Amino acid sequence: MTLVFMLSVSAVAAVDSNSTDDIIAGEVDEEPPSSDVRVLSANENATDPVGNNVDSLAGDDVSMYYNGDSSNQGNLSSDESALLLASDAGNVSLSADSNPEAYEVPASNGNSLISAVDAQPLVTGNDISKTYKSSTQYTATFLNSDGTPLKNTDVKFILNGKTYTKKTDSKGVARLELDLNVGNYVVYAVHPNGTNISNKIVVKHSVTASNLDKHYKSSKKFTATFYGTDGKVLAKKYIKFKYDGKTYKVKTNKKGKAQLAINSAPGTYKIVSINTVTGEKVTNTVKVSPTLYAKKISGFSGRTYKYKVTLYKDEKLSAKNKVTVYINGVKKKIKTNSKGVAAVKFKLNKGNYKFTAVDPYTGYKIKTKVTIKLTPIKAKNIGAIAGQKSSFYLRLYKQDGQVAKKTDVKITLNGVSKVVKTTSNGYAHVNFQFPVGKYSIVCEDLESGYKATYQISVVEDKMSVSYDKYGVSSDGKTILAIGRPSAPGEESKYGYTWYMTEFERTCPYCGSHDLYWDVFWSGNEYDEVGIFPATGRREPGSTEGMIFCDHCDADFSVFGLEHIYSNPKKLTVVYGPVKSSKEAAYKLKSGTYVR
């Protein structure tokens, strides 16, 4: 009886962790790999589910070797399935070209049969993880197609771009020495028939260490861990560090760790850790930071700035401790806040300066560059009358102190910006006409980036407002002053001539409204000192005309500037200054002035 059955092959799982591939063409001249499925046998006199006699299938699970001997009996009649004719002995065999894996072989006639086929590799090996310079070798086992060891036969290894030929021993094992630098590699073991496997080789450092960041003279040390060729920590052994031109011999502890104290001045250095057993050298960076830190400062004359210093102690911010600083040669002691920052205010003229700060713990010093440029814009707060056309003037200077002629300057008034070119005398102006209120005007030197903000106070028209003999307005809110320059620097700016200015009647020092003006109170036009009528105090400045505060005795010029050289405060301008005359001063003094 003739038996015909359908046979299909499907892989379900790999049984080996090694990857197996055909070798690259040209490396080994062999036939392509193939695999075999063992014979299945047919049994007579089986029955179907309804009791009819049918032929049945029988077969065993098999284990065979990749690329082994093969046989093929019967007639192959389909590309998609294997239709095979049984032999006279009732056996069917099938040759399959497959990789080393586990397979299932379903077959059917009157009954169904699934046999397991385990295709074993001819080459096996394992991944390797080793320490630098250890004696660990890579080994691979090679077999014949019948599963017996491939003895005393040349095989090939491919590693790191090179091919090595090695001879197997009596057990089919070949070995490859791994003299490699630290890194990750792939090794290929190649069977004489052309099949091959690949394994991973990992070569680990025998020295491990991290870069060190520390502050000057802190207790923080550089630490490295050392390993022997067996991969275990190198305990109680002497190793070496090379640092800053010197070599240090240090003994590891029981955990294989060795340390080196770093006391170098702030800077960046290289340190080399040397494993005296393996010879490996590992280089790291050591960064020593200052215990004090301060930013460079760039500013303009006449302005107040802060010099800020941050203090560290043993890797932590040092709070509530005093730092010595030298500001333009003047020694000061300033205390750090909770964040370790100490600050001191300063105001300097144009020039280049070096500020010094001293660490109270280590004595370490830092020098900070301070660059002060000349303030390029000079202007002042002004007043104006509501609804009337007025002008705001500024003067622009170059860094050499000369006026900046025909130079663009940016003026922003009430949110509207305009670039204005200065005159041959360095002046620039904008016209405006506003209702009652206070307005900001921002002036910017386009070359240096300097910005300054001034105020324009616009008041209602007071043409019918009268002033008493002390310059106080009829509503008591403002004070009118007529006089000549008297505060530092005013005469060189305005000339010794008469001006008139109206101010808010509030002292910038004490907040009192008891402000009074007068001129020639000494009784003539020549004597400087006399009894000021409104306060009864003996005061200087009779020939120029001044404003005095009866509460705190502050005194102000006709331009509203207090008569001191260091950080004077100013009265708030409502109107002016405008040029006036001695006659107008006498009229105001008489109490009959109406504006």
C-alpha distance (Angstrom), angle and dihedral (degrees) to the residues before:
residue distance angle dihedral
M1 . . .
T2 3.66 . .
L3 3.86 118.1 .
V4 3.79 120.4 -157.2
F5 3.82 120.4 179.3
M6 3.85 138.9 168.6
L7 3.79 117.7 -115.7
S8 3.83 125.7 -170.7
V9 3.83 129.2 173.0
S10 3.79 127.1 -145.2
A11 3.85 130.2 172.6
V12 3.80 116.2 -131.7
A13 3.81 107.1 172.0
A14 3.80 144.3 0.3
V15 3.78 116.7 -119.1
D16 3.82 101.3 -166.2
S17 3.83 130.9 56.2
N18 3.81 92.8 -143.9
S19 3.79 117.0 98.0
T20 3.83 112.0 -129.2
D21 3.79 123.9 -159.9
D22 3.76 139.4 161.1
I23 3.79 109.2 -93.9
I24 3.80 117.8 -106.3
A25 3.80 112.2 -86.1
G26 3.77 113.0 -93.2
E27 3.83 96.7 24.7
V28 3.83 96.9 86.8
D29 3.83 122.5 12.4
E30 3.82 102.7 -140.8
E31 3.79 139.4 124.2
P32 3.82 118.1 -88.3
P33 3.82 115.7 -89.1
S34 3.80 121.0 -96.2
S35 3.79 139.1 177.9
D36 3.78 136.9 -145.8
V37 3.79 135.2 -135.3
R38 3.76 112.2 -150.7
V39 3.84 125.3 -120.1
L40 3.79 119.7 -76.5
S41 3.90 117.7 -154.4
A42 3.83 130.3 -145.2
N43 3.83 120.7 -137.8
E44 3.80 125.0 -150.7
N45 3.82 130.8 -126.4
A46 3.78 101.1 28.0
T47 3.79 118.0 151.1
D48 3.78 132.2 -135.7
P49 3.84 123.6 -128.4
V50 3.85 91.8 -83.0
G51 3.79 95.3 48.4
N52 3.80 102.9 -97.0
N53 3.77 118.6 142.4
V54 3.80 110.9 -107.7
D55 3.77 135.5 162.9
S56 3.83 113.6 -98.4
L57 3.83 133.8 -153.1
A58 3.77 126.7 -124.1
G59 3.79 131.2 179.5
D60 3.82 143.7 148.9
D61 3.77 133.3 -122.0
V62 3.77 106.7 -104.0
S63 3.77 140.0 -161.2
M64 3.78 118.5 -154.8
Y65 3.79 139.4 159.1
Y66 3.74 127.9 -97.7
N67 3.84 112.9 -100.5
G68 3.82 93.0 12.2
D69 3.80 130.5 149.4
S70 3.81 114.4 -56.9
S71 3.81 138.4 -163.1
N72 3.76 131.5 -170.4
Q73 3.82 121.4 -161.9
G74 3.77 124.3 175.6
N75 3.75 135.7 26.5
L76 3.80 123.5 -55.3
S77 3.82 104.7 -144.3
S78 3.86 106.2 163.8
D79 3.84 135.8 46.7
E80 3.80 92.3 -145.9
S81 3.81 101.4 44.1
A82 3.77 136.0 23.8
L83 3.81 109.6 -114.0
L84 3.80 104.7 -173.1
L85 3.81 132.4 -178.5
A86 3.79 116.5 -135.9
S87 3.80 120.1 -120.5
D88 3.78 124.4 -118.5
A89 3.78 87.0 -92.1
G90 3.81 90.6 55.7
N91 3.80 94.4 -110.0
V92 3.81 128.7 134.9
S93 3.80 123.9 -165.9
L94 3.84 131.0 -172.1
S95 3.81 130.6 -165.9
A96 3.86 115.2 -146.0
D97 3.80 130.9 -174.9
S98 3.83 102.2 -141.4
N99 3.79 141.7 145.1
P100 3.83 122.6 -111.2
E101 3.81 101.4 -77.5
A102 3.79 141.7 111.5
Y103 3.82 115.6 -82.0
E104 3.79 139.2 -175.6
V105 3.84 120.1 -141.1
P106 3.84 112.7 -160.5
A107 3.86 116.2 -164.5
S108 3.81 130.0 175.9
N109 3.79 140.3 -173.1
G110 3.77 117.7 130.7
N111 3.75 87.5 -18.6
S112 3.80 136.0 20.1
L113 3.77 126.9 -112.7
I114 3.81 131.7 -173.9
S115 3.80 116.5 -165.7
A116 3.81 124.6 -172.1
V117 3.77 118.2 -130.7
D118 3.82 118.4 -165.8
A119 3.82 110.1 -164.5
Q120 3.83 107.9 -160.8
P121 3.85 123.9 -154.8
L122 3.79 121.9 -113.8
V123 3.85 91.9 -143.2
T124 3.82 126.5 47.7
G125 3.79 133.0 177.2
N126 3.81 141.3 150.0
D127 3.80 136.5 -123.0
I128 3.81 113.8 -99.4
S129 3.82 130.4 -141.9
K130 3.79 113.9 -177.2
T131 3.79 141.9 159.3
Y132 3.79 120.6 -108.9
K133 3.84 111.5 -80.4
S134 3.80 94.3 6.4
S135 3.84 116.8 143.5
T136 3.80 94.0 -121.8
Q137 3.82 112.6 136.8
Y138 3.77 131.9 -158.9
T139 3.83 112.0 -119.6
A140 3.78 131.0 -169.9
T141 3.82 129.5 -174.6
F142 3.81 119.0 -138.7
L143 3.85 124.9 -161.4
N144 3.76 138.3 -169.5
S145 3.80 119.2 -117.9
D146 3.78 89.8 -95.4
G147 3.81 91.7 55.3
T148 3.80 97.4 -104.0
P149 3.85 119.8 129.9
L150 3.79 116.4 -84.6
K151 3.82 96.3 -125.9
N152 3.81 128.8 -158.3
T153 3.78 93.3 -10.3
D154 3.80 129.3 139.4
V155 3.80 113.1 -112.8
K156 3.79 131.1 173.6
F157 3.79 135.8 -121.6
I158 3.81 122.9 -165.9
L159 3.82 114.6 -158.2
N160 3.80 133.2 159.7
G161 3.81 92.7 -11.1
K162 3.82 95.6 -49.7
T163 3.83 131.5 103.4
Y164 3.82 119.4 -139.0
T165 3.85 126.1 -168.0
K166 3.82 115.6 -147.4
K167 3.84 132.8 173.0
T168 3.78 121.3 -125.9
D169 3.80 120.7 -126.1
S170 3.81 128.4 -131.2
K171 3.79 90.0 -74.0
G172 3.79 94.5 50.8
V173 3.82 92.0 -106.4
A174 3.81 121.9 140.8
R175 3.81 124.4 -172.1
L176 3.81 134.3 -150.7
E177 3.82 124.7 -163.4
L178 3.84 113.2 -130.4
D179 3.80 107.5 -146.7
L180 3.79 94.5 162.8
N181 3.76 138.7 145.6
V182 3.78 120.3 -117.1
G183 3.80 110.6 -69.2
N184 3.81 147.3 79.1
Y185 3.79 121.8 -66.3
V186 3.82 141.5 172.5
V187 3.82 120.4 -137.5
Y188 3.82 124.0 -162.6
A189 3.83 122.4 -152.9
V190 3.84 109.8 -158.1
H191 3.86 123.5 -157.8
P192 3.83 116.6 -145.2
N193 3.82 88.2 -113.6
G194 3.81 89.7 61.9
T195 3.80 101.1 -103.3
N196 3.81 117.2 125.5
I197 3.78 144.3 -178.8
S198 3.80 131.1 -151.8
N199 3.80 131.0 -142.1
K200 3.77 134.6 -177.2
I201 3.80 121.7 -113.2
V202 3.83 117.5 -161.3
V203 3.82 117.6 -171.6
K204 3.81 111.1 -166.0
H205 3.82 129.9 -157.7
S206 3.78 118.6 -97.0
V207 3.83 86.8 -152.9
T208 3.81 124.6 49.5
A209 3.80 125.0 -176.2
S210 3.80 140.5 144.6
N211 3.79 130.7 -135.1
L212 3.81 113.7 -91.4
D213 3.81 126.6 -130.4
K214 3.79 115.3 -175.5
H215 3.80 142.7 147.8
Y216 3.78 123.6 -109.6
K217 3.83 112.8 -75.2
S218 3.80 94.8 -3.4
S219 3.83 117.9 144.5
K220 3.81 92.7 -114.7
K221 3.85 112.8 122.3
F222 3.79 136.6 -162.1
T223 3.83 110.8 -107.2
A224 3.82 131.3 -166.0
T225 3.83 132.2 176.6
F226 3.81 120.8 -141.4
Y227 3.83 130.8 -156.9
G228 3.80 133.1 -164.6
T229 3.81 126.6 -130.2
D230 3.80 88.5 -91.7
G231 3.81 90.3 62.3
K232 3.80 93.3 -112.7
V233 3.82 123.0 121.8
L234 3.78 114.1 -83.7
A235 3.82 99.1 -120.8
K236 3.80 125.6 -168.1
K237 3.80 93.8 -2.5
Y238 3.79 130.5 130.5
I239 3.79 116.4 -112.7
K240 3.81 131.5 169.8
F241 3.79 138.2 -116.8
K242 3.80 123.4 -164.1
Y243 3.80 111.5 -157.8
D244 3.79 134.6 160.5
G245 3.81 93.2 -12.6
K246 3.82 96.3 -47.8
T247 3.84 134.1 98.5
Y248 3.81 119.9 -137.0
K249 3.83 125.7 -165.0
V250 3.82 110.6 -147.6
K251 3.82 132.3 176.4
T252 3.81 119.0 -131.4
N253 3.80 121.4 -128.8
K254 3.80 125.1 -124.3
K255 3.81 89.5 -79.6
G256 3.79 92.7 54.9
K257 3.82 93.2 -107.7
A258 3.79 125.4 137.9
Q259 3.81 128.0 -174.6
L260 3.79 137.3 -158.8
A261 3.81 124.5 -161.3
I262 3.81 113.0 -131.2
N263 3.81 117.3 -149.7
S264 3.80 100.7 158.1
A265 3.78 124.5 135.4
P266 3.81 116.0 -97.2
G267 3.78 111.3 -66.9
T268 3.82 143.2 91.0
Y269 3.81 120.1 -75.8
K270 3.83 140.9 174.8
I271 3.81 122.2 -124.6
V272 3.83 123.7 -167.9
S273 3.82 120.2 -154.9
I274 3.83 112.0 -155.9
N275 3.81 122.9 -161.1
T276 3.80 102.4 -149.6
V277 3.83 91.6 -161.8
T278 3.81 100.6 50.5
G279 3.80 97.8 22.6
E280 3.81 91.9 -129.7
K281 3.82 117.0 150.2
V282 3.80 122.3 -158.3
T283 3.81 122.4 -171.5
N284 3.80 124.3 -150.9
T285 3.79 136.5 173.7
V286 3.80 124.7 -113.2
K287 3.79 116.0 -161.6
V288 3.80 116.5 -167.9
S289 3.80 112.0 -165.8
P290 3.83 126.5 -160.3
T291 3.80 118.1 -102.8
L292 3.81 88.5 -132.7
Y293 3.77 127.2 55.5
A294 3.80 131.2 -175.0
K295 3.80 132.7 160.8
K296 3.78 125.1 -124.3
I297 3.80 113.0 -100.3
S298 3.77 127.8 -141.4
G299 3.79 120.4 179.8
F300 3.77 148.7 132.1
S301 3.78 133.8 -89.7
G302 3.78 117.5 -95.9
R303 3.78 94.0 29.9
T304 3.80 128.1 106.7
Y305 3.81 118.8 -123.8
K306 3.80 137.2 176.5
Y307 3.78 125.4 -122.8
K308 3.83 106.0 -150.9
V309 3.81 124.2 -165.7
T310 3.82 125.1 -172.7
L311 3.83 116.3 -152.3
Y312 3.83 126.7 -156.6
K313 3.79 128.3 -168.4
D314 3.82 119.9 -170.0
E315 3.84 94.3 -23.2
K316 3.82 94.1 -45.8
L317 3.79 132.7 96.6
S318 3.80 109.0 -100.9
A319 3.82 110.6 -131.3
K320 3.82 128.4 -164.9
N321 3.80 95.4 9.5
K322 3.78 129.1 127.4
V323 3.79 122.7 -112.9
T324 3.79 122.5 -165.5
V325 3.81 114.0 -133.5
Y326 3.78 133.0 178.3
I327 3.82 114.0 -145.4
N328 3.78 110.1 -167.8
G329 3.80 88.3 -28.0
V330 3.81 95.2 -47.1
K331 3.82 114.3 121.2
K332 3.80 117.8 -133.5
K333 3.81 134.5 169.6
I334 3.78 115.5 -144.3
K335 3.81 129.4 -178.5
T336 3.79 124.3 -129.8
N337 3.80 119.8 -123.1
S338 3.81 126.9 -131.7
K339 3.82 89.1 -74.4
G340 3.80 93.9 53.2
V341 3.82 94.1 -105.6
A342 3.81 123.2 133.2
A343 3.82 120.3 -169.4
V344 3.79 137.5 -171.4
K345 3.81 129.3 -176.7
F346 3.80 123.5 -127.9
K347 3.79 141.0 172.0
L348 3.81 120.6 -164.0
N349 3.77 141.9 175.1
K350 3.78 122.6 -113.2
G351 3.81 113.3 -59.7
N352 3.81 147.6 87.2
Y353 3.80 116.8 -81.0
K354 3.81 139.6 -178.6
F355 3.79 117.8 -143.0
T356 3.82 117.6 -162.5
A357 3.80 128.6 -153.5
V358 3.83 124.3 -171.0
D359 3.83 125.9 -152.9
P360 3.84 106.7 -129.2
Y361 3.83 91.9 -149.2
T362 3.80 106.2 42.1
G363 3.80 101.4 18.8
Y364 3.80 89.6 -125.9
K365 3.81 113.7 155.5
I366 3.76 133.0 -153.7
K367 3.77 127.6 -167.5
T368 3.79 120.0 -149.3
K369 3.78 123.6 -158.7
V370 3.80 114.8 -130.3
T371 3.80 119.2 -170.8
I372 3.79 118.3 -168.5
K373 3.79 118.2 -171.4
L374 3.77 127.0 -161.3
T375 3.79 112.6 -91.7
P376 3.81 100.2 -109.5
I377 3.81 99.6 -162.0
K378 3.78 127.2 63.2
A379 3.78 120.2 -174.7
K380 3.81 139.4 124.9
N381 3.76 142.4 -138.9
I382 3.79 111.6 -87.0
G383 3.78 141.0 -168.2
A384 3.79 130.3 -136.9
I385 3.79 141.4 -177.5
A386 3.79 118.5 -106.0
G387 3.78 113.7 -103.4
Q388 3.78 94.5 10.4
K389 3.79 125.2 112.8
S390 3.80 111.2 -109.7
S391 3.80 138.1 168.0
F392 3.79 135.7 -135.4
Y393 3.81 115.9 -147.9
L394 3.79 132.6 -163.7
R395 3.78 134.3 174.4
L396 3.80 122.6 -138.7
Y397 3.82 124.0 -148.8
K398 3.81 134.5 -168.3
Q399 3.80 122.0 -130.0
D400 3.81 90.8 -99.9
G401 3.79 89.1 61.4
Q402 3.80 95.6 -106.8
V403 3.79 120.0 126.2
A404 3.80 114.3 -95.5
K405 3.79 104.7 -119.6
K406 3.81 123.1 -158.7
T407 3.80 90.8 -2.7
D408 3.80 127.9 145.2
V409 3.79 117.9 -114.2
K410 3.80 126.9 178.6
I411 3.81 119.6 -128.9
T412 3.81 121.9 -174.5
L413 3.80 114.6 -167.5
N414 3.79 122.6 179.1
G415 3.83 89.9 -15.8
V416 3.81 95.4 -50.8
S417 3.83 116.6 113.2
K418 3.76 125.3 -151.9
V419 3.81 132.6 175.4
V420 3.80 110.3 -136.5
K421 3.81 127.8 -172.8
T422 3.81 117.2 -134.1
T423 3.78 122.9 -122.6
S424 3.79 125.7 -116.0
N425 3.83 86.1 -86.3
G426 3.81 93.2 52.6
Y427 3.81 96.4 -106.6
A428 3.80 126.1 137.5
H429 3.78 128.8 178.3
V430 3.79 145.1 178.0
N431 3.79 127.1 -152.6
F432 3.79 122.8 -134.0
Q433 3.79 142.7 171.8
F434 3.80 116.2 -163.0
P435 3.79 140.2 166.8
V436 3.81 121.4 -115.0
G437 3.80 112.3 -55.8
K438 3.80 145.8 81.5
Y439 3.80 119.5 -76.3
S440 3.80 132.8 -170.9
I441 3.77 121.9 -136.6
V442 3.83 119.8 -166.9
C443 3.80 119.7 -156.7
E444 3.81 120.3 -164.6
D445 3.80 130.1 -170.0
L446 3.79 102.8 -143.5
E447 3.81 93.8 -155.2
S448 3.81 100.7 52.4
G449 3.79 99.3 22.6
Y450 3.81 90.8 -124.7
K451 3.81 114.1 157.6
A452 3.79 130.2 -169.2
T453 3.78 130.3 -179.9
Y454 3.80 123.7 -146.8
Q455 3.78 133.9 -179.9
I456 3.78 132.2 -123.1
S457 3.81 114.5 -159.9
V458 3.80 111.9 -159.9
V459 3.84 115.5 -164.8
E460 3.75 133.8 -178.3
D461 3.78 120.5 -87.6
K462 3.82 107.4 -82.5
M463 3.79 99.9 -175.6
S464 3.78 89.2 133.5
V465 3.82 95.7 44.1
S466 3.80 116.0 113.3
Y467 3.81 128.5 -154.5
D468 3.79 129.4 -149.5
K469 3.78 125.3 -129.4
Y470 3.82 90.7 -83.7
G471 3.83 92.6 54.8
V472 3.83 93.6 -106.8
S473 3.82 114.0 146.7
S474 3.79 120.4 -122.0
D475 3.83 90.3 -105.6
G476 3.82 92.0 46.8
K477 3.83 93.2 -128.3
T478 3.81 99.6 107.0
I479 3.78 138.6 33.5
L480 3.82 126.1 -145.6
A481 3.81 119.9 -148.5
I482 3.80 129.9 -169.8
G483 3.78 119.1 -174.6
R484 3.78 149.1 99.1
P485 3.84 131.1 -76.7
S486 3.81 112.6 -73.8
A487 3.83 109.1 152.4
P488 3.85 121.8 88.3
G489 3.81 112.5 -71.7
E490 3.81 96.5 5.5
E491 3.79 98.8 105.8
S492 3.81 93.1 53.5
K493 3.78 89.1 50.6
Y494 3.81 102.0 42.6
G495 3.80 105.1 16.9
Y496 3.80 124.4 -123.2
T497 3.80 96.9 -66.8
W498 3.81 138.5 111.2
Y499 3.82 124.1 -75.6
M500 3.81 135.1 173.0
T501 3.83 125.6 -146.7
E502 3.80 133.4 170.2
F503 3.83 119.9 -147.3
E504 3.77 140.3 -175.6
R505 3.81 106.6 -95.8
T506 3.82 96.0 -119.2
C507 3.82 126.7 110.3
P508 3.85 110.5 -129.3
Y509 3.83 90.0 -148.4
C510 3.80 105.7 48.7
G511 3.83 103.1 7.7
S512 3.81 93.0 -123.0
H513 3.83 120.1 147.5
D514 3.82 92.4 -150.5
L515 3.81 95.5 108.7
Y516 3.82 121.4 146.4
W517 3.80 135.8 -177.1
D518 3.80 131.5 -153.4
V519 3.81 142.9 154.3
F520 3.82 133.4 -156.3
W521 3.81 91.6 14.4
S522 3.79 91.4 151.9
G523 3.80 87.5 76.0
N524 3.82 97.2 -104.5
E525 3.80 142.2 45.9
Y526 3.81 96.2 -104.6
D527 3.81 111.2 49.7
E528 3.82 116.7 84.1
V529 3.81 101.4 -157.7
G530 3.79 130.3 56.9
I531 3.79 144.9 127.8
F532 3.80 109.2 -65.3
P533 3.82 103.3 -132.5
A534 3.81 99.2 -145.0
T535 3.83 95.8 52.1
G536 3.80 104.1 22.2
R537 3.82 90.5 -130.1
R538 3.77 124.8 130.2
E539 3.81 104.9 -112.3
P540 3.86 137.4 174.9
G541 3.82 126.2 -133.7
S542 3.80 99.4 65.5
T543 3.81 95.4 144.0
E544 3.82 94.9 51.3
G545 3.80 102.2 41.8
M546 3.81 122.0 -121.7
I547 3.80 146.0 -170.2
F548 3.83 119.6 -121.3
C549 3.80 132.2 -166.5
D550 3.79 110.1 -134.7
H551 3.80 90.6 -158.3
C552 3.84 103.6 52.9
D553 3.83 100.8 8.2
A554 3.82 93.5 -121.9
D555 3.80 111.4 158.5
F556 3.81 128.3 -151.5
S557 3.79 136.6 -166.2
V558 3.81 125.6 -123.7
F559 3.84 85.4 -92.5
G560 3.81 91.9 55.3
L561 3.83 97.2 -108.7
E562 3.82 120.2 137.9
H563 3.82 114.5 -122.1
I564 3.82 99.4 -111.7
Y565 3.80 131.7 100.9
S566 3.82 100.1 -140.2
N567 3.83 118.3 68.3
P568 3.82 99.4 -32.3
K569 3.80 118.7 -165.6
K570 3.79 123.6 -133.1
L571 3.77 137.7 -139.7
T572 3.80 115.7 -118.7
V573 3.81 110.7 -101.8
V574 3.82 118.5 -131.6
Y575 3.77 98.2 172.4
G576 3.81 135.9 2.0
P577 2.88 150.1 -44.3
V578 3.80 93.8 -135.8
K579 3.78 129.7 159.8
S580 3.82 115.8 -91.3
S581 3.82 139.5 161.9
K582 3.77 144.6 -113.1
E583 3.79 88.7 -108.0
A584 3.80 90.7 58.5
A585 3.82 88.9 49.7
Y586 3.80 91.1 54.4
K587 3.81 90.5 47.7
L588 3.82 90.8 52.1
K589 3.83 89.7 46.9
S590 3.79 89.6 53.6
G591 3.81 91.7 60.0
T592 3.79 94.1 -122.5
Y593 3.81 99.1 99.7
V594 3.78 115.2 129.4
R595 3.78 122.2 -180.0
